[in-house]
């Protein structure tokens, strides 16, 4: 498991404080990621219930474990 370092957290915080959010740039990134996912056939699924059986099995397995947060 990768642990976060305090120095890295401080560095990221300084960067976030220094940079302002750019709505147009962020929107362009989201649109590009959506287009790539669409081209790969990952998103959106034609059948909204596709893969639900796997999700249900995973949820049941997680819910059976005692003491999970």
C-alpha positions in Angstrom: 0.0 0.0 0.0 1.3 3.4 -0.9 1.4 5.8 2.1 1.1 9.5 1.6 4.0 11.7 2.9 3.5 14.9 4.8 5.9 16.7 2.4 3.9 15.6 -0.6 0.7 16.8 1.0 2.2 20.2 1.7 3.5 20.5 -1.8 0.1 19.6 -3.3 -1.6 22.1 -1.0 0.8 24.9 -2.1 0.1 24.1 -5.8 -3.7 24.1 -5.3 -3.5 27.5 -3.5 -1.4 28.9 -6.2 -3.4 27.7 -9.3 -6.8 29.0 -10.0 -9.5 26.8 -11.4 -9.9 27.1 -15.1 -13.5 26.2 -16.1 -12.9 26.0 -19.8 -9.7 23.9 -19.4 -11.5 21.5 -17.0 -14.5 21.2 -19.3 -12.2 20.4 -22.3 -10.5 17.7 -20.2 -13.8 16.1 -19.2 -15.1 16.2 -22.8 -11.9 14.6 -24.1 -12.1 11.8 -21.5 -15.7 11.2 -22.3 -14.9 11.0 -26.0 -12.1 8.6 -25.4 -14.3 6.4 -23.3 -17.0 6.5 -25.9 -14.5 5.5 -28.6 -13.2 2.6 -26.5 -16.8 1.4 -26.1 -16.7 1.8 -22.3 -19.1 4.6 -21.9 -22.1 4.9 -22.2 -23.3 1.3 -22.0 -26.1 0.4 -24.3 -27.6 -1.7 -21.6 -27.7 0.1 -18.2 -28.0 -3.3 -16.4 -24.9 -4.8 -18.1 -22.6 -6.1 -15.4 -25.1 -5.7 -12.6 -24.7 -9.4 -11.6 -21.0 -8.8 -10.9 -21.8 -5.7 -8.9 -24.4 -7.6 -6.8 -21.9 -10.5 -6.1 -19.3 -8.0 -5.0 -21.8 -6.1 -2.8 -22.9 -9.4 -1.2 -19.3 -10.5 -0.5 -18.4 -7.1 1.1 -21.6 -7.1 3.2 -20.8 -10.6 4.6 -17.5 -9.4 6.1 -17.9 -8.3 9.7 -16.3 -5.1 10.8 -15.9 -3.4 7.5 -16.2 0.4 7.7 
